Amino acid sequence: MNTRTEMVAGDIMSQDLLTVSEHWSIQTLIDFFNRHKVTGAPVLSSKREFIGVVSLSDILTFDGNPSHSMNENPTTQYYYNTLEGFSPDELGLSDGDQHKNHLVAEIMTRSIISASDTTPVTELAETMHSKGVHRIFITRDEKICGAVSTLDILKLLSGIKLYHTENSTPADQAAV
């Protein structure tokens, strides 16, 4: 494997990309992120084409947007109505969850930041910093083949081995 300063995107990228559908509800997206312990994923159209990226930041931005009516969010309604002693169920709020009523397509970022699998890791880090993103999608022959996240770069910097090599043992993989 290359030294840290010589490493390229293809050396550290995650190749198994988890993808989400633009037609998923935000609640389905949240459940997906929790189940897979990820904070972002590329978004696919109904034609299975990459059309954007969605992340935890997009969900938080959506939740913080005051343009959503109080009636959409049962949590907000609950807090506004607790002084009157009513529960969300008593107020009939079970169908008002904004995460169930809005789609990934509404909150995703339509631009995909990508780099070639031969891009130096130092350049990836500079791009992440300058664009304020936490992942870059990696391409080979103009097709997305993986992703590099800030966590991948931190693992590299900390000396954690990311991938098995022919001569490594399980003990080698656990060494820091």
WOJO-V22869 format. One line per field, one symbol per residue. phi: phi as a letter, one per 30 degrees, with the letter a starting at -180 (. if undefined). psi: psi as a letter, one per 20 degrees, with the letter a starting at -180 (. if undefined). burial: 1 if it has 24 or more other C-alpha atoms within 12 Angstrom, else 0. Layout:
phi = ???
psi = ???
burial = ???
This chain:
phi = .ddedcdbeddbddccddbbcdcdddddddddeddchbcaadccddcicdblbbbeeddddedddddddeddcddddeddcdddicdedddicdccddddcbceedcdcddcdbaddcddeddddddeddciccabdccbhibdblbccdddddddddidddbdcecdcedddddc
psi = qrrgiiqrghhiqphnppqrqiiqrhghgggggghilrjrqqpqrijkqpiaqqrhhhghgghioiipqhihohgggghhihhijqrhghikjhjjohhhiqqghhirpiqpprqqijpqhhhgggggghilriqpppqpljqpiaqprhhghggghijpphqqrhjqrhhhhiq.
burial = 00000011111111001111111111001101000001111111000001111111011001100000001111101100000000010000000111101111111110011111101111111011000011111110000111111111100100001110000000000000
